[in-house]
Amino acid sequence: MNNKIISFLLLWCFLSPFNNLYLLNFNYLIDPTLITCIVFCVLDVKKDKILILLFLLISNQFLFGNFLLVDLTLKILIIILGKYLVKNFLWKNLKNEFLLTLLLLLIFNISLLSIFIFFGGSQISNYIIILSINTIYSLIILSILLVNIKYIKWPDQHSQTYQF
């Protein structure tokens, strides 16, 4: 995977607490840190980049206080589960990787919903609507990223046949 793409995803994850400044305003529809976690799992990024991602998640939790500790724990568990699934199973085509991203998103959102229900969430129907919209939008973004990063080969600048 290209280092520029990894840097962009890490920067996007770092800037996620600043959504209220209207620089990157996604409201509740898209969670950049969840998308970055799943992309790093599916594309089998090296451990040092995942450690940087974990450092960003933990620093966002303690410095900005925008995220719940449950959210952080679930994202770490999604990273561990995703790395396990990619390492031990064959996920080498677009259909299987798309299903893996859907599976990881559903596991994250269903576990988050079950935690809301367990702790006595009063408006469960609102949580279900928000999490389903979040799942759909995140799946669209993840599938676009997956196709663009892994399956479209952009030409290198040095391999162009016509140069001025």
Contact map, one row per residue, 1 for C-alpha under 8 A:
11101100000000000000000000000000000000000010100000000000000000000000000000000000000000000000000000000000000000000000000000000000000000000000000000001100000000000000
11111100000000000000000000000000000000000000000000000000000000000000000000000000000000000000000000000000000000000000000000000000000000000000000000000000000000000000
11111110000000000000000000000000000000000000000000000000000000000000000000000000000000000000000000000000000000000000000000000000000000000000000000000000000000000000
01111111000000000000000000000000000000000000000000000000000000000000000000000000000000000000000000000000000000000000000000000000000000000000000000000000000000000000
11111111100000000000000000000000000000000000000000000000000000000000000000000000000000000000000000000000000000000000000000000000000000000000000000001000000000000000
11111111110000000000000000000000000000000000000010000000000000000000000000000000000000000000000000000000000000000000000000000000000000000000000000000000000000000000
00111111111000000000000000000000000000000000000000000000000000000000000000000000000000000000000000000000000000000000000000000000000000000000000000000000000000000000
00011111111100000000000000000000000000000000000000000000000000000000000000000000000000000000000000000000000000000000000000000000000000000000000000000000000000000000
00001111111110000000000000000000000100000000000000000000000000000000000000000000000000000000000000000000000000000000000000000000000000000000000000000000000000000000
00000111111111000000000000000000000100000000000000001000000000000000000000000000000000000000000000000000000000000000000000000000000000000000000000000000000000000000
00000011111111100000000000000000000000000000000000000000000000000000000000000000000000000000000000000000000000000000000000000000000000000000000000000000000000000000
00000001111111110000000000000001100000000000000000000000000000000000000000000000000000000000000000000000000000000000000000000000000000000000000000000000000000000000
00000000111111110000000000000001100100000000000000001001100000000000000000000000000000000000000000000000000000000000000000000000000000000000000000000000000000000000
00000000011111111000000000000000000000000000000000000001000100000000000000000000000000000000000000000000000000000000000000000000000000000000000000000000000000000000
00000000001111111110000100000000000000000000000000000000000000000000000000000000000000000000000000000000000000000000000000000000000000000000000000000000000000000000
00000000000111111110000100000011100000000000000000000000000000000000000000000000000000000000000000000000000000000000000000000000000000000000000000000000000000000000
00000000000001111111000000000000000000000000000000000000000100010100000000000000000000000000000000000000000000000000000000000000000000000000000000000000000000000000
00000000000000111111111110000000000000000000000000000000000000000000000000000000000000000000000000000000000000000000000000000000000000000000000000000000000000000000
00000000000000111111111111100000000000000000000000000000000000000000000000000000000000000000000000000000000000000000000000000000000000000000000000000000000000000000
00000000000000001111111110100000000000000000000000000000000000000000000000000000000000000000000000000000000000000000000000000000000000000000000000000000000000000000
00000000000000000111111110000000000000000000000000000000000000000000000000000000000000000000000000000000000000000000000000000000000000000000000000000000000000000000
00000000000000000111111110000000000000000000000000000000000000000000000000000000000000000000000000000000000000000000000000000000000000000000000000000000000000000000
00000000000000000111111110000000000000000000000000000000000000000000000000000000000000000000000000000000000000000000000000000000000000000000000000000000000000000000
00000000000000110111111111000000000000000000000000000000000000000000000000000000000000000000000000000000000000000000000000000000000000000000000000000000000000000000
00000000000000000111111111100000000000000000000000000000000000000000000000000000000000000000000000000000000000000000000000000000000000000000000000000000000000000000
00000000000000000010000111111110000000000000000000000000000000000000000000000000000000000000000000000000000000000000000000000000000000000000000000000000000000000000
00000000000000000011000011111100000000000000000000000000000000000000000000000000000000000000000000000000000000000000000000000000000000000000000000000000000000000000
00000000000000000000000001111110000000000000000000000000000000000000000000000000000000000000000000000000000000000000000000000000010001000000000000000000000000000000
00000000000000000000000001111110000000000000000000000000000000000000000000000000000000000000000000000000000000000000000000000000010011001100000000000000000000000000
00000000000000000000000001111111000000000000000000000000000000000000000000000000000000000000000000000000000000000000000000000000000001001100000000000000000000000000
00000000000000010000000001011111111000000000000000000000000000000000000000000000000000000000000000000000000000000000000000000000000001000100000000000000000000000000
00000000000110010000000000000111111100000000000000000000000000000000000000000000000000000000000000000000000000000000000000000000000000000000000000000000000000000000
00000000000110010000000000000011111110000000000000000000100000000000000000000000000000000000000000000000000000000000000000000000000000000000000000000000000000000000
00000000000000000000000000000011111111000000000000000000000000000000000000100000000000000000000000000000000000000000000000000000000000000000000000000000000000000000
00000000000000000000000000000011111111100000000000000000000000000000000000000000000000000000000000000000000000000000000000000000000000000100110000000000000000000000
00000000110010000000000000000001111111110000000000000000000000000000000000000000000000000000000000000000000000000000000000000000000000000000000000000000000000000000
00000000000000000000000000000000111111111000000000001000000000000000000000100110000000000000000000000000000000000000000000000000000000000000000000000000000000000000
00000000000000000000000000000000011111111100000000000000000000000000000000000110010000000000000000001001000000000000000000000000000000000000000000000000000000000000
00000000000000000000000000000000001111111110000000000000000000000000000000000000000000000000000000000000000000000000000000000000000000000000010011000000000000000000
00000000000000000000000000000000000111111111100001000000000000000000000000000010000000000000000000000000000000000000000000000000000000000000000000000000000000000000
00000000000000000000000000000000000011111111100000000000000000000000000000000010011001000000000000000000000000000000000000000000000000000000000000000000000000000000
00000000000000000000000000000000000001111111000000000000000000000000000000000000011001000000000010011000000000000000000000000000000000000000000000000000000000000000
10000000000000000000000000000000000000111111100000000000000000000000000000000000000000000000000000000000000000000000000000000000000000000000000000000100000000000000
00000000000000000000000000000000000000011111110000000000000000000000000000000000001001000000000000000000000000000000000000000000000000000000000000000000000000000000
10000000000000000000000000000000000000011011111011000000000000000000000000000000000000000000000000000000000000000000000000000000000000000000000000000000000000000000
00000000000000000000000000000000000000000001111111000000000000000000000000000000000000000000000000000000000000000000000000000000000000000000000000000000000000000000
00000000000000000000000000000000000000000000111111100000000000000000000000000000000000000000000000000000000000000000000000000000000000000000000000000000000000000000
00000000000000000000000000000000000000000000011111110000000000000000000000000000000000000000000000000000000000000000000000000000000000000000000000000000000000000000
00000100000000000000000000000000000000000000111111111000000000000000000000000000000000000000000000000000000000000000000000000000000000000000000000000000000000000000
00000000000000000000000000000000000000010000111111111100000000000000000000000000000000000000000000000000000000000000000000000000000000000000000000000000000000000000
00000000000000000000000000000000000000000000001111111110000000000000000000000000000000000000000000000000000000000000000000000000000000000000000000000000000000000000
00000000000000000000000000000000000000000000000111111111000000000000000000000000000000000000000000000000000000000000000000000000000000000000000000000000000000000000
00000000010010000000000000000000000010000000000011111111100000000000000000000000000000000000000000000000000000000000000000000000000000000000000000000000000000000000
00000000000000000000000000000000000000000000000001111111110000000000000000010000000000000000000000000000000000000000000000000000000000000000000000000000000000000000
00000000000000000000000000000000000000000000000000111111111000000000000000000000000000000000000000000000000000000000000000000000000000000000000000000000000000000000
00000000000011000000000000000000000000000000000000011111111100000000000000000000000000000000000000000000000000000000000000000000000000000000000000000000000000000000
00000000000010000000000000000000100000000000000000001111111110000000000100000000000000000000000000000000000000000000000000000000000000000000000000000000000000000000
00000000000000000000000000000000000000000000000000000111111111000000000100000000000000000000000000000000000000000000000000000000000000000000000000000000000000000000
00000000000000000000000000000000000000000000000000000011111111110000000000000000000000000000000000000000000000000000000000000000000000000000000000000000000000000000
00000000000001001000000000000000000000000000000000000001111111111110000000000000000000000000000000000000000000000000000000000000000000000000000000000000000000000000
00000000000000000000000000000000000000000000000000000000111111111111100100000000000000000000000000000000000000000000000000000000000000000000000000000000000000000000
00000000000000000000000000000000000000000000000000000000011111111000000000000000000000000000000000000000000000000000000000000000000000000000000000000000000000000000
00000000000000000000000000000000000000000000000000000000001111111000000000000000000000000000000000000000000000000000000000000000000000000000000000000000000000000000
00000000000000001000000000000000000000000000000000000000001111111110000000000000000000000000000000000000000000000000000000000000000000000000000000000000000000000000
00000000000000000000000000000000000000000000000000000000000111111111000000000000000000000000000000000000000000000000000000000000000000000000000000000000000000000000
00000000000000001000000000000000000000000000000000000000000110011111000000000000000000000000000000000000000000000000000000000000000000000000000000000000000000000000
00000000000000000000000000000000000000000000000000000000000110011111101100000000000000000000000000000000000000000000000000000000000000000000000000000000000000000000
00000000000000000000000000000000000000000000000000000000000010001111111100000000000000000000000000000000000000000000000000000000000000000000000000000000000000000000
00000000000000000000000000000000000000000000000000000000000010000011111110000000000000000000000000000000000000000000000000000000000000000000000000000000000000000000
00000000000000000000000000000000000000000000000000000000000000000001111111000000000000000000000000000000000000000000000000000000000000000000000000000000000000000000
00000000000000000000000000000000000000000000000000000000000000000011111111100000000000000000000000000000000000010000000000000000000000000000000000000000000000000000
00000000000000000000000000000000000000000000000000000000110010000011111111110000000000000000000000000000000000000000000000000000000000000000000000000000000000000000
00000000000000000000000000000000000000000000000000000000000000000000111111111000000000000000000000000000000000000000000000000000000000000000000000000000000000000000
00000000000000000000000000000000000000000000000000000000000000000000011111111100000000000000000000000000000100110000000000000000000000000000000000000000000000000000
00000000000000000000000000000000010010000000000000000000000000000000001111111110000000000000000000000000000100000000000000000000000000000000000000000000000000000000
00000000000000000000000000000000000000000000000000000100000000000000000111111111000000000000000000000000000000000000000000000000000000000000000000000000000000000000
00000000000000000000000000000000000000000000000000000000000000000000000011111111100000000000000000000000000000000000000000000000000000000000000000000000000000000000
00000000000000000000000000000000000011000000000000000000000000000000000001111111110000000000000000000001000100000000000000000000000000000000000000000000000000000000
00000000000000000000000000000000000011011000000000000000000000000000000000111111111000000000000000000000000000000000000000000000000000000000000000000000000000000000
00000000000000000000000000000000000000000000000000000000000000000000000000011111111100000000000000000000000000000000000000000000000000000000000000000000000000000000
00000000000000000000000000000000000000000000000000000000000000000000000000001111111110000000000000000000000000000000000000000000000000000000000000000000000000000000
00000000000000000000000000000000000001001100000000000000000000000000000000000111111111000000000000000001000000000000000000000000000000000000000000000000000000000000
00000000000000000000000000000000000000001101000000000000000000000000000000000011111111100000000000000000000000000000000000000000000000000000000000000000000000000000
00000000000000000000000000000000000000000000000000000000000000000000000000000001111111110000000000000000000000000000000000000000000000000000000000000000000000000000
00000000000000000000000000000000000000000000000000000000000000000000000000000000111111111000000000000000000000000000000000000000000000000000000000000000000000000000
00000000000000000000000000000000000000001101000000000000000000000000000000000000011111111110000000000000000000000000000000000000000000000000000000000000000000000000
00000000000000000000000000000000000000000000000000000000000000000000000000000000001111111100000000000000000000000000000000000000000000000000000000000000000000000000
00000000000000000000000000000000000000000000000000000000000000000000000000000000000111111100000000000000000000000000000000000000000000000000000000000000000000000000
00000000000000000000000000000000000000000000000000000000000000000000000000000000000011111110000000000000000000000000000000000000000000000000000000000000000000000000
00000000000000000000000000000000000000000000000000000000000000000000000000000000000001111111000000000000000000000000000000000000000000000000000000000000000000000000
00000000000000000000000000000000000000000000000000000000000000000000000000000000000001001111100110010000000000000000000000000000000000000000000000000000000000000000
00000000000000000000000000000000000000000000000000000000000000000000000000000000000000000111110110000000000000000000000000000000000000000000000000000000000000000000
00000000000000000000000000000000000000000000000000000000000000000000000000000000000000000011111110000000000000000000000000000000000000000000000000000000000000000000
00000000000000000000000000000000000000000000000000000000000000000000000000000000000000000001111111000000000000000000000000000000000000000000000000100000000000000000
00000000000000000000000000000000000000000000000000000000000000000000000000000000000000000000111111100000000000000000000000000000000000000000000000000000000000000000
00000000000000000000000000000000000000000000000000000000000000000000000000000000000000000011111111110000000000000000000000000000000000000000000000000000000000000000
00000000000000000000000000000000000000000100000000000000000000000000000000000000000000000011111111111000000000000000000000000000000000000000000000000000000000000000
00000000000000000000000000000000000000000000000000000000000000000000000000000000000000000000011111111100000000000000000000000000000000000000001000000000000000000000
00000000000000000000000000000000000000000000000000000000000000000000000000000000000000000000001111111110000000000000000000000000000000000000000000000000000000000000
00000000000000000000000000000000000000000100000000000000000000000000000000000000000000000010000111111111000000000000000000000000000000000000000000000000000000000000
00000000000000000000000000000000000001000100000000000000000000000000000000000000000000000000000011111111100000000000000000000000000000000010010000000000000000000000
00000000000000000000000000000000000000000000000000000000000000000000000000000000000000000000000001111111110000000000000000000000000000000010000000000000000000000000
00000000000000000000000000000000000000000000000000000000000000000000000000000000000000000000000000111111111000000000000000000000000000000000000000000000000000000000
00000000000000000000000000000000000001000000000000000000000000000000000000000100010000000000000000011111111100000000000000000000000000000000000000000000000000000000
00000000000000000000000000000000000000000000000000000000000000000000000000000000000000000000000000001111111110000000000000000000000000100110000000000000000000000000
00000000000000000000000000000000000000000000000000000000000000000000000000000000000000000000000000000111111111000000000000000000000000100000000000000000000000000000
00000000000000000000000000000000000000000000000000000000000000000000000000000000000000000000000000000011111111100000000000000000000000000000000000000000000000000000
00000000000000000000000000000000000000000000000000000000000000000000000001100100000000000000000000000001111111110000000000000000000000000000000000000000000000000000
00000000000000000000000000000000000000000000000000000000000000000000000000000000000000000000000000000000111111111000000000000000001000100000000000000000000000000000
00000000000000000000000000000000000000000000000000000000000000000000000000000000000000000000000000000000011111111100000000000000000000000000000000000000000000000000
00000000000000000000000000000000000000000000000000000000000000000000000001000000000000000000000000000000001111111110000000000000000000000000000000000000000000000000
00000000000000000000000000000000000000000000000000000000000000000000001001000000000000000000000000000000000111111111000000000000000000000000000000000000000000000000
00000000000000000000000000000000000000000000000000000000000000000000000000000000000000000000000000000000000011111111100000000011001000000000000000000000000000000000
00000000000000000000000000000000000000000000000000000000000000000000000000000000000000000000000000000000000001111111110000000000000000000000000000000000000000000000
00000000000000000000000000000000000000000000000000000000000000000000000000000000000000000000000000000000000000111111111000000000000000000000000000000000000000000000
00000000000000000000000000000000000000000000000000000000000000000000000000000000000000000000000000000000000000011111111110010000000000000000000000000000000000000000
00000000000000000000000000000000000000000000000000000000000000000000000000000000000000000000000000000000000000001111111110010000000000000000000000000000000000000000
00000000000000000000000000000000000000000000000000000000000000000000000000000000000000000000000000000000000000000111111110000000000000000000000000000000000000000000
00000000000000000000000000000000000000000000000000000000000000000000000000000000000000000000000000000000000000000011111110000000000000000000000000000000000000000000
00000000000000000000000000000000000000000000000000000000000000000000000000000000000000000000000000000000000000000001111111000000000000000000000000000000000000000000
00000000000000000000000000000000000000000000000000000000000000000000000000000000000000000000000000000000000000000001111111110000000000000000000000000000000000000000
00000000000000000000000000000000000000000000000000000000000000000000000000000000000000000000000000000000000000000000000111110000000000000000000000000000000000000000
00000000000000000000000000000000000000000000000000000000000000000000000000000000000000000000000000000000000000000000000011111110000000000000000000000000000000000000
00000000000000000000000000000000000000000000000000000000000000000000000000000000000000000000000000000000000000000001100011111111000000000000000000000000000000000000
00000000000000000000000000000000000000000000000000000000000000000000000000000000000000000000000000000000000000000000000000111111100000000000000000000000000000000000
00000000000000000000000000000000000000000000000000000000000000000000000000000000000000000000000000000000000000000000000000111111110000000000000000000000000000000000
00000000000000000000000000000000000000000000000000000000000000000000000000000000000000000000000000000000000000001000000000111111111000000000000000000000000000000000
00000000000000000000000000000000000000000000000000000000000000000000000000000000000000000000000000000000000000001000000000011111111100000000000000000000000000000000
00000000000000000000000000000000000000000000000000000000000000000000000000000000000000000000000000000000000000000000000000001111111110000000000000000000000000000000
00000000000000000000000000011000000000000000000000000000000000000000000000000000000000000000000000000000000000000000000000000111111111000000000000000000000000000000
00000000000000000000000000000000000000000000000000000000000000000000000000000000000000000000000000000000000010001000000000000011111111100000000000000000000000000000
00000000000000000000000000000000000000000000000000000000000000000000000000000000000000000000000000000000000000000000000000000001111111110000000000000000000000000000
00000000000000000000000000001000000000000000000000000000000000000000000000000000000000000000000000000000000000000000000000000000111111111000000000000000000000000000
00000000000000000000000000011110000000000000000000000000000000000000000000000000000000000000000000000000000000000000000000000000011111111100000000000000000000000000
00000000000000000000000000000000000000000000000000000000000000000000000000000000000000000000000000000000110010000000000000000000001111111110000000000000000000000000
00000000000000000000000000000000000000000000000000000000000000000000000000000000000000000000000000000000000000000000000000000000000111111111000000000000000000000000
00000000000000000000000000001100000000000000000000000000000000000000000000000000000000000000000000000000000000000000000000000000000011111111100000000000000000000000
00000000000000000000000000001110001000000000000000000000000000000000000000000000000000000000000000000000100000000000000000000000000001111111110000000000000000000000
00000000000000000000000000000000000000000000000000000000000000000000000000000000000000000000000000001100100000000000000000000000000000111111111000000000000000000000
00000000000000000000000000000000000000000000000000000000000000000000000000000000000000000000000000000000000000000000000000000000000000011111111100000000000000000000
00000000000000000000000000000000001000000000000000000000000000000000000000000000000000000000000000000000000000000000000000000000000000001111111110000000000000000000
00000000000000000000000000000000001000100000000000000000000000000000000000000000000000000000000000001000000000000000000000000000000000000111111111000000000000000000
00000000000000000000000000000000000000000000000000000000000000000000000000000000000000000000000001000000000000000000000000000000000000000011111111100000000000000000
00000000000000000000000000000000000000000000000000000000000000000000000000000000000000000000000000000000000000000000000000000000000000000001111111110000000000000000
00000000000000000000000000000000000000100000000000000000000000000000000000000000000000000000000000000000000000000000000000000000000000000000111111111000000000000000
00000000000000000000000000000000000000100000000000000000000000000000000000000000000000000000000000000000000000000000000000000000000000000000011111111110000000000000
00000000000000000000000000000000000000000000000000000000000000000000000000000000000000000000010000000000000000000000000000000000000000000000001111111111000000000000
00000000000000000000000000000000000000000000000000000000000000000000000000000000000000000000000000000000000000000000000000000000000000000000000111111111000000000000
10001000000000000000000000000000000000000000000000000000000000000000000000000000000000000000000000000000000000000000000000000000000000000000000011111111100000000000
10000000000000000000000000000000000000000010000000000000000000000000000000000000000000000000000000000000000000000000000000000000000000000000000001111111100000000000
00000000000000000000000000000000000000000000000000000000000000000000000000000000000000000000000000000000000000000000000000000000000000000000000001111111100000000000
00000000000000000000000000000000000000000000000000000000000000000000000000000000000000000000000000000000000000000000000000000000000000000000000000111111110000000000
00000000000000000000000000000000000000000000000000000000000000000000000000000000000000000000000000000000000000000000000000000000000000000000000000001111111000000000
00000000000000000000000000000000000000000000000000000000000000000000000000000000000000000000000000000000000000000000000000000000000000000000000000000001111100000000
00000000000000000000000000000000000000000000000000000000000000000000000000000000000000000000000000000000000000000000000000000000000000000000000000000000111110110000
00000000000000000000000000000000000000000000000000000000000000000000000000000000000000000000000000000000000000000000000000000000000000000000000000000000011111110000
00000000000000000000000000000000000000000000000000000000000000000000000000000000000000000000000000000000000000000000000000000000000000000000000000000000001111110000
00000000000000000000000000000000000000000000000000000000000000000000000000000000000000000000000000000000000000000000000000000000000000000000000000000000000111110000
00000000000000000000000000000000000000000000000000000000000000000000000000000000000000000000000000000000000000000000000000000000000000000000000000000000001111111000
00000000000000000000000000000000000000000000000000000000000000000000000000000000000000000000000000000000000000000000000000000000000000000000000000000000001111111110
00000000000000000000000000000000000000000000000000000000000000000000000000000000000000000000000000000000000000000000000000000000000000000000000000000000000000111110
00000000000000000000000000000000000000000000000000000000000000000000000000000000000000000000000000000000000000000000000000000000000000000000000000000000000000011111
00000000000000000000000000000000000000000000000000000000000000000000000000000000000000000000000000000000000000000000000000000000000000000000000000000000000000011111
00000000000000000000000000000000000000000000000000000000000000000000000000000000000000000000000000000000000000000000000000000000000000000000000000000000000000000111
